Amino acid sequence: MSDMFEIGRRYRVTTGLGEQRGYSSFTVEAWEPPLLKLKTPWDETIINTSSPEFISAEKEMRDEERVPSPFDDFDIAESE
């Protein structure tokens, strides 16, 4: 379970309680279950992942992991 989060990786973290939910993108600084230390350019926070307020964390894709789309090279100006 200690490899559940990749240090240095960006995640979209969703938190909330009841009907109130929100999400932000963070970089994982440390993972010591159940505590997750997260950082943005302007803030640091620690989330208890066993808390009912923690909903999910999804890895954000890096550019090199993105699957190319057939529309990547499509130029609207050329199609007119």
N, C-alpha and C positions, 0 to 999 in steps of 0.2 A: 504493500500500500504506500510505501514511502516514495515510490516513483509516480504517484498519481498526478503530480504537477511537475513540469519541466522548468527548472530555474532559468531565468532570462527570457522565457517565452511569454508572449502577450496572450491574455485571455479576456474574453468578454464575460464579466462576472455579473450575475443577476441576483439581487437580494430583495427582500421585502417581507411583509407580514400581512396576511389577509389579502385585501384587494389592492393594497399599495405595493407596487413593484417598480424597480428601476434597474438600470444596468450601466456599467462603465467599462472601459478598457484599461487594463492594468498589466504591468510586467511583474512576474513572480520573482521576488527577492529571496524568499526562504519558504520552506515547507517542512514544518515539524508537526505532524498530525496531532490534533485536528486544526492547528493554527497555520494560517496562510498569510505570509507577509507580502503585501502588494505595494507597487509604486507607480505613480504617474510623474510627469515632469514637475508637477507642483505640489504633490502630496504623497504621504505614505499612510498605509492603514494595515491593520491586522484583522483578519476575519476568522471567526471560529466556524469551521465548516460543519460542525455537528450541531450548530445553532439552527433553530427552525427558520431564522431569517435568511440563511444561505439557501438559495434555490439551485443555482447551477454555475458552472464555469466552462466555457467552450473555448478551445484553442482558436486563435485567429490565424488565418492562413498567411504564410510568408509568400512573397512574390514568386519564389522559385518552386513553391508547392502548388501554385494555382494552375488549374487545368486550362490550357489555351482554349479560347472560344473561336468558332469560325468567324465571328464578327469582330475580332481584335483588330484586323487590318482594314475593316470597312470604313470608308470615308464618305460621309454624307455628300460632300461637295462633288465627288466623282460620280455619284449616282444621279445627279440632277441633270 
